[in-house]
């Protein structure tokens, strides 16, 4: 009698365990669950990619600083030297320096 009760209980427990396992797996395979899993994986991949990009940026900045130091580009300029000049590519008519010049537009089609 005890032997039959043991095996009946063991079978019932195995059946409950298997049913629970199958139901969990079926819930994981629903379209909503699959979409949520895909979204979570995409977010995780995005975070990993962002971390990688930040690591690359930090490494680039560090290497650039090392190269600048090795080439002497960070050295202070001599106080006796004039400041570097910046040339304007296009004359600005609003600038008082160019106020005396006539304002005209050049149209290359007028030459033909």
ZAVO-691224 format. One line per field, with one value per residue: x, y, z of N, C-alpha, C in turn; residue in three letters. Coordinates in steps of 0.05 Angstrom, whole numbers, plus 5000, padded with zeros to 4 digits. Layout:
BEGIN
nu: X,...
nv: Y,...
nw: Z,...
cau: X,...
cav: Y,...
caw: Z,...
cu: X,...
cv: Y,...
cw: Z,...
res: ala,...
This chain:
BEGIN
nu: 5016,5038,5077,5048,5022,5067,5087,5043,5040,5090,5084,5041,5066,5107,5075,5050,5095,5115,5072,5070,5120,5114,5071,5096,5135,5103,5079,5123,5130,5091,5067,5068,5103,5149,5159,5169,5215,5250,5252,5276,5326,5344,5348,5387,5430,5436,5453,5502,5529,5530,5563,5610,5621,5630,5676,5711,5713,5736,5786,5806,5811,5848,5892,5900,5916,5964,5993,5993,6024,6072,6087,6093,6052,6021,6050,6064,6057,6107,6113,6130,6116,6069,5997,5964,5938,5873,5841,5789,5742,5700,5679,5647,5593,5568,5607,5644,5693,5689,5652,5658,5661,5627,5565,5553,5528,5557,5542,5551,5527,5517,5560,5557
nv: 4976,5025,5030,5038,5086,5120,5119,5138,5190,5209,5207,5242,5290,5294,5301,5350,5383,5378,5398,5451,5468,5463,5500,5548,5552,5555,5605,5637,5634,5663,5714,5766,5760,5745,5791,5827,5804,5810,5866,5878,5854,5886,5935,5924,5912,5962,5992,5967,5980,6036,6041,6019,6057,6102,6085,6081,6135,6158,6132,6152,6206,6204,6182,6222,6264,6243,6241,6296,6315,6288,6309,6361,6398,6420,6457,6521,6583,6629,6691,6735,6728,6746,6740,6688,6701,6708,6697,6724,6690,6707,6771,6813,6852,6878,6890,6943,6952,6941,6978,7021,7000,6983,6949,6893,6839,6782,6752,6698,6685,6732,6744,6721
nw: 5000,5017,4978,4930,4941,4945,4891,4864,4885,4868,4812,4805,4823,4785,4740,4751,4754,4701,4671,4690,4672,4616,4607,4622,4582,4537,4546,4540,4486,4461,4416,4438,4481,4454,4425,4466,4488,4444,4441,4491,4483,4441,4466,4504,4470,4448,4492,4502,4455,4459,4505,4484,4444,4476,4503,4460,4444,4490,4490,4441,4453,4494,4466,4428,4461,4480,4432,4419,4461,4452,4403,4416,4412,4451,4476,4506,4471,4451,4484,4456,4404,4352,4355,4320,4255,4231,4173,4135,4097,4066,4050,4096,4092,4134,4168,4195,4172,4118,4100,4065,4014,3953,3954,3919,3880,3852,3792,3755,3709,3682,3651,3602
cau: 5000,5056,5091,5029,5019,5092,5089,5021,5049,5113,5073,5026,5085,5120,5055,5047,5120,5116,5051,5079,5143,5103,5056,5115,5148,5083,5076,5147,5130,5069,5078,5073,5127,5172,5164,5181,5242,5266,5256,5296,5352,5353,5356,5412,5450,5441,5470,5529,5540,5536,5586,5633,5627,5642,5703,5727,5717,5756,5812,5815,5819,5873,5914,5905,5931,5991,6006,5998,6047,6096,6094,6097,6031,6009,6069,6055,6070,6125,6098,6140,6105,6042,5976,5959,5918,5850,5832,5760,5739,5681,5677,5622,5585,5559,5631,5652,5718,5681,5629,5662,5661,5599,5554,5543,5530,5569,5527,5569,5511,5516,5583,5553
cav: 5000,5048,5032,5049,5115,5134,5122,5156,5217,5216,5211,5267,5312,5297,5313,5379,5396,5378,5417,5478,5474,5467,5525,5571,5553,5565,5634,5650,5633,5679,5736,5789,5754,5745,5819,5839,5794,5823,5894,5878,5848,5909,5956,5915,5916,5991,6000,5957,5996,6062,6038,6015,6083,6120,6075,6089,6164,6163,6123,6171,6231,6198,6179,6248,6279,6232,6251,6325,6319,6278,6328,6388,6416,6432,6476,6549,6599,6650,6717,6754,6723,6756,6720,6679,6717,6693,6710,6721,6678,6723,6798,6817,6880,6890,6897,6970,6952,6940,6995,7040,6985,6980,6922,6882,6810,6772,6732,6689,6683,6758,6747,6706
caw: 5000,5018,4952,4911,4948,4937,4862,4856,4892,4851,4786,4806,4825,4759,4721,4757,4746,4671,4662,4696,4654,4589,4607,4622,4556,4518,4551,4529,4457,4450,4400,4455,4496,4436,4418,4489,4490,4423,4449,4512,4471,4425,4485,4516,4450,4445,4515,4498,4433,4470,4522,4466,4431,4496,4508,4437,4446,4512,4480,4421,4466,4508,4447,4417,4481,4480,4408,4421,4480,4439,4381,4427,4403,4474,4488,4506,4451,4461,4488,4436,4377,4350,4354,4292,4241,4219,4148,4129,4071,4052,4062,4109,4088,4159,4183,4188,4156,4090,4095,4042,3989,3943,3957,3894,3878,3827,3779,3734,3684,3668,3634,3577
cu: 5017,5070,5073,5025,5043,5092,5066,5029,5071,5103,5057,5045,5099,5100,5051,5071,5121,5095,5059,5101,5132,5087,5075,5128,5128,5078,5099,5146,5106,5081,5085,5099,5152,5179,5178,5210,5260,5272,5277,5324,5362,5362,5383,5435,5457,5458,5499,5543,5547,5561,5612,5641,5640,5671,5721,5733,5738,5784,5823,5825,5845,5897,5920,5922,5960,6006,6012,6022,6073,6105,6099,6076,6017,6027,6058,6070,6086,6109,6107,6128,6077,6022,5971,5935,5896,5840,5803,5758,5720,5679,5649,5615,5575,5583,5639,5677,5712,5658,5633,5661,5632,5590,5542,5545,5541,5552,5543,5553,5510,5539,5578,5535
cv: 5025,5052,5045,5079,5131,5139,5139,5185,5227,5222,5237,5292,5316,5309,5342,5394,5399,5398,5446,5486,5480,5493,5549,5574,5564,5595,5649,5652,5648,5703,5760,5785,5755,5774,5833,5830,5807,5852,5896,5872,5872,5931,5949,5919,5945,6002,5991,5973,6024,6061,6035,6042,6102,6111,6083,6119,6171,6155,6142,6196,6227,6196,6206,6266,6269,6241,6280,6330,6310,6296,6356,6408,6430,6454,6505,6564,6621,6677,6738,6751,6735,6733,6712,6695,6698,6709,6704,6710,6695,6750,6802,6847,6893,6899,6925,6972,6953,6959,7013,7026,6982,6951,6914,6852,6802,6750,6722,6686,6710,6761,6735,6721
cw: 5000,4991,4931,4916,4940,4907,4852,4861,4874,4823,4784,4807,4798,4738,4726,4749,4715,4660,4667,4677,4625,4587,4607,4594,4535,4521,4539,4499,4445,4435,4418,4471,4479,4429,4442,4493,4469,4430,4471,4501,4455,4444,4497,4496,4446,4468,4512,4476,4443,4488,4505,4453,4451,4502,4485,4438,4467,4503,4459,4434,4481,4488,4433,4436,4482,4455,4409,4439,4466,4417,4391,4419,4426,4487,4486,4484,4464,4462,4467,4409,4375,4349,4325,4281,4230,4196,4143,4101,4054,4066,4073,4106,4113,4176,4175,4171,4126,4083,4071,4015,3979,3947,3930,3895,3852,3816,3755,3708,3669,3648,3606,3559
res: unk,unk,unk,unk,unk,unk,unk,unk,unk,unk,unk,unk,unk,unk,unk,unk,unk,unk,unk,unk,unk,unk,unk,unk,unk,unk,unk,unk,unk,unk,unk,unk,unk,unk,unk,unk,unk,unk,unk,unk,unk,unk,unk,unk,unk,unk,unk,unk,unk,unk,unk,unk,unk,unk,unk,unk,unk,unk,unk,unk,unk,unk,unk,unk,unk,unk,unk,unk,unk,unk,unk,unk,unk,unk,unk,unk,unk,unk,unk,unk,unk,unk,unk,unk,unk,unk,unk,unk,unk,unk,unk,unk,unk,unk,unk,unk,unk,unk,unk,unk,unk,unk,unk,unk,unk,unk,unk,unk,unk,unk,unk,unk
